[in-house]
Amino acid sequence: MTTQVLTILGSTGSIGVSTLDVIARHPGKFRLFALAGHKQVGKLAAQCVQFAPEYAVVSDGEHAASLQNLLQTKGCKTQVLHGAQALIDVANDDQVSGVMCAIVGAAGLPSALAAAQKGKTIYLANKETLVVSGALFMETAKVNGATVLPVDSEHNAIFQVLPRDYQSCLNEHGIQSIILTASGGPFLETDLAAFAHITPAQAVKHPNWSMGQKISVDSASMMNKGLELIEAHWLFNCPPDKLEVMIHPQSVIHSMVRYLDGSVLAQMGHPDMRTPIAYCLGLPERIESGVGPLDFGSLSALTFKEPDFNRFPCLKLAYEAMHTGGAAPCVLNAANEIAVAAFLDGKIRFTDIAKVVADSLEHHVSDSLHDIESLLAQDACTRIRAKAFISSLK
């Protein structure tokens, strides 16, 4: 049995924790080279003690010193690194065969791109990588022989029901469209008049999935689904007009593919991220994930409806950015990150998130961006404008 040597970027987040749970179920199949956990020092220390990676990465020197002290008291020999360059270093080290890219937001882009440049197997859970730099990232992966495997439940579901050589051309395989399902989040039935009074505590309470705060707010606004549309466009070489979104509150069907003969193939399962993670880590085999079997007898109904753009304006903005192309998706993502952070800090209303993003898109630079420096510059400029707009709302 060949042992896979892995780096997990974002090990203390929900995806990272689920990945480690799957790995723990398969002793000898995986070896951890590095774990990266930003500022969650206590949680990262416990992971290092359990899994004994060679390296652990945190955001800065202060947190690195705290982690080093904790590890020394526990007799753990994991070496501690810090900073953005350290993330790149543990992603592209020659010992590493695969990288779980699960850092939230545009911050995960440089390390994911570094892994692509070194031809690694990339387990992609950071959707912003493709939203911000879809053309650059996919071309880099192709040129360097990197394998990109989608970990997001929706994209993983699509990946499971597409032909293996789908990227040649969807039309050649009789594919009519790709359907991303969405739970609709916690406010699917909330009176629109109440949206301006939604609190951060309410927005992070997802009805089906256990996720971090930022992605939970994105799910509530359905910006998350908008980002996933753009991600699917790049992952599957799928034209925007062949991408659909369907609200499915039960989160049992994770996505579907329509074929020209009238068939619709769907992937189903419990809403548990260990399933798509195990699918990717185990390829070409299926490995045990810790997720129980789906009990069809307990399902009362599977329902679907089209999204309402009046309720979810962020989804409409994402559609528009995808069709516009160029720098628009990068602007969409950066403005949304700033707006969500402001909402979580109590600085703006839930309904202001879409306003911030819309203003940024109205003023974005329309040129395509073909290098990491230009992308990061556009991202930085957008964040400045978004913060200024937020200040004007007060």
N, C-alpha and C positions, 0 to 999 in steps of 0.2 A: 504494500500500500504506500503510495506516494503521499508525503506530508505536505500540505499547503502551508506556506509561510505568509502570514497576514499582518497587515497594519490596519488598525481600526481608528479612523479619524472621527471623533465624536463619540467616544466609547461610553461616556456618562449620560448621553441622551437616550431617548426611548429606543431608537434603532440600534444604537451601540449595545445597550443592555440586552435587547432581544438577540442580537448577534452572538453575544457571549453566552447566552443561555443555550443557543443551538450548538455552539462549539463545545460547551461543557458536556453535551450528550454524546460526543464522538471523540473519546480519548485517542490520541495518536494520529488522528486524521488532520489536525490543524496545529500549527505552532504560531504563537503570537510574537511578532518582532517588535511592534510598538502599539501603544495605546495613547490617544490624545483626548484630553478632557477639559480643556479651556481653564475654568476656575474652580471646578468642583473637586477640590483637593482630597477631601475625605473619601468621597466615592471612588475616585481614581486610585487612591492608595489601597483600598480594599480590593479593587480589581487587580492591581499589580500583585498583591499578596496571593490571590487565588490563582492567577494565570501566569505569573512570572515572565512578563515580556522583557526584552532586552532594554527597551527605552519607554519612557513616559514623557509626554509633552504637555505643557501648560502654557498659558498665555504670556506670562511675564516672569521676571526674576523673583519678585516677592512670592508669588505662588509656587515657583520652583523651589525656593528655599523651604517653604512650609511642607511641600510634598516630600522633599529629601529628608527632612527631619522625621516625618511620619514613617517613611520607609525604613530609616535606620533603626528606629525603635522597634520595628517589627521584624528586623533581620532580613529585609527584602533587598536584593542586590540590583534591582532595576535602576538604570541610569536615568537621571532627570534632565530634560532639555526644555527650552522655552522659546517662544516667538514664532513668527510666520515662516522663517527660513527652516526652522526645525521641522515644521509640518511637511515642508517640501522634501527635506532630507529623508525622513522616515517613510515617505511615500515612494520615493524613487530609488531607494537602496537596492543594490544588486541581489541581496538575499531575499527580497520580498517578491512573492509571486502574485499576490492579490491585495487590493486596497479597498476597504469598505469606506466609501466617501459619504459620511453622514453628518458633516458639519453644517449647521443651519445657515442659510443665507449666502450672499456673495462672498463671504469670508472663506468659503470652502472651495472657491474657484482655483486659486493658484496651485494648491496641492493636488487637486484632481487633474489639472492640466499637466502637472509634472509627472503624475503617474501615467498619463496617456503618452507623454513624450518618451517614456522609458518602456513602452509596450506592455504594461502590466494588465492583468485582468482587473477591471474596475467594477466593483459592485456599487452602482450609482444610486444613492438615496438622497443626494443633494440636488434637487430639481433645478435650483438656481444656476447650477453650472451650465445647463443647456439653455435656460431662459436668457441668461446674460451672454453666453458665448457659444450658441449652438453650432454655427457653421465652423468656427475655429476649433472647437473641441472635437467634433465628429471627424473633421478632416485630419486633425492631429492624431487621433486614435487610428484612423485608417492608414495613414502614411507610416506610422510606427508599429503597426501590427497589434495594437492594444485591443482587447476584447471588452466591450461595454455591456454589462448585464444590468437590466433595470430592477431595482429593489422596491420602488414604490408599488403598492399593492395593485393599483390600476394598470400600470405599465407592465408589471410582471404578469398580470392576468392576460393582457394582450399578447405578450411575448409567448406565453404558453399555448395560445390557440392560433398563432400565425405559422405559416410554413417557415422552415428554417432559413430558406434563402429569400425571404420576403423583401430584402432591401434592393434586390435587382429591379423590381417594379411591382407595386401592389396590383396594378391592372393585369399583369401576366398571371397572377394567381386567382383572378376572379374576385378580388376584394372590392366591395362597394364602398364601405366606410368602416371607421373605427369608432366605437361608442365607449366613452368614459362614463362610468357611473359615479354618482355623488350622493352622499347621505342627505345633503341639504342642511347639515349642521343643526345647532340647537334652536335656530329661529325660523325654521321652515314654516311653522304655522303661527308665528307671532304677528300680532297686529302691526302693520307698517307704521302706524302712528306712535308706537312704542319704541321704534328703532333708535330714535335720538336719545333715549334714556337707558339704553343697554349699558351695563357695567362690564368692566374687564372680568370680574368674577363670573358673570353669566356667560361671557363669550368664550371662556376657556373650558367650559363644561361640555365637552363633546358627548353626544348620546351613545356613540358606539366605540370610538377609538380612544386609546390612552396615548396622548401626545404632549409635546412641549407647548408652552404658552403661545409662541409666535405662530406655529403651524395650526394651533387650535383656533386662533383668531382668524387666520386665513381661511380655515374651513367654514367658520361662521359667516364670513363675508363672501365665500365661494371664490375668493382670489386664488386659493389653493388649487381649485379645479382649473382656473384660468392658466395658472403656471403649468399645470399638468398638460393642458392642451398644447402649449408651446413645446413642452418637453417631448410629447408624443410626436409632434410634427418633425422633430429632429431625430428622435430615436428610430422611428419607423419609416423615415423618408416619405411621410404622408402629407399630401397637399392640404392646406387649411380647410378647403371645402369638403374634404372627406372625413372631417373630425366632428363628432357629435358629443353632446353632454346630455345625460338622462339622470334625473333624480330618482334614487332608489333608497328610501329611508332605512331599509333593513340591513344594508351593507353585507348581503350574502353573495350576490353576484358582483364581482369586483371590476369587471369590464367585459365588453363583447366585441365581436367582429362580424360585420355583415358580409355575406358573399352574394355574388350576382345571381346564383340559383335560388335565392330565397332563404338559404340557411343562415342561422345566426349561432355562432359558437361562443359559449360563455365559460368563464372559470368561476367556480363557486367555492365557498369555504367560510369558516368563522372569521370575523374581523380581527385577525391576530397577525402581526407583522412577522412572526416566526415562520409562517408558511412561505411567503416569497423569499425570505432570507435563506431558508433551508433549500428551496428550489435552486437558487443561484449558487450557493456554496457547494451543493452536491452534484451539479452537472458534470457528466451526462447522466448520473444516477439520481434517483429520488432517495433522500435520507430523512430520518425521523426528525420532527421539528418540536415535539412536545405539545402540538395542537391536537385536540381530540377530533373524532369524526363528526361530520355534520349530521345532525339528527333531523331528517326530513319530516318525521312525524310531529316534531315540535314546532314546525314553521306554520304559522297561521295564514300568512299571505306574503307574496312578493309583489310589491306595487311599484309603479313607475309614473313619472310625469315630467314634462319639459320644464326647464328652469324659467323663472320669471325675472326678466332683467330689471324691472322696477324694484323688486325685492333684493336682487343681487347685481347692482350696477358694476361691481368690480369684475364680475365674470364678463360682462359686455365690454369693458375696457380691455380685458385680456384678449378677447376675440379680435378687437380692433387693432391692438398692438401686433398680434400674430399676422394679420393680413397686411399691415403696414410694413412689417419687417424692418430691416436695417437696425438702427439703434433703439427702436421703440420698445422691444421686450426688455432690454437692459434698463431703460428709463422706468418702465413699468415696475420692475422688480425693486430698483433702488428706492423709488418714491414710496412704494408699499412698505418696505422695511422701516423707513423713517416714520411713516404714518402709524403703523402698528405699534412701534415702540412708544410713540407719543400717546396713543390711545391707552396702552397698558400703564403708562405713567400718569394717566388722568388728565392729560393736557388737551385732548380733543375728544369729540364724541365719536361713537361708532360710525355714524353717518358721514363724518368728516373724512374718513379714510379714503373713500372713493373720490371726494373733492380734491384731496391732495394729489392723488394719482392722476386725475384728469388734468389738473393744472400743469403738472410736469410733462405729461404727454403733449399738451398743446404747445409747449415750448421746447420740445426735444430736438436734437440734431438728427436729421434724417439719414445721414450717410451710414453705410455699412461699416462695421469696425472689424478689422482683420488681425489685430494683434492684442496681446494682453494689456499692454500699456494704454492703448486707446480705450479699451473697454473699461479699465479701472478709472481712467480720467473722466469718461462719460458718467460712470457710476458716482464718482466724487462730486461732479458738477450738479448732478441731479439731486443728490442728498442736500447740498447747500441750498438749492432752490426750494426743495420740499420743506426744509426747516424754516426758511424765510416765509413761505406761504402759511405754515402752521402758526408762526408768530403773528401774521396778519389776521388770523381767525379770532384772536383773543379780544 
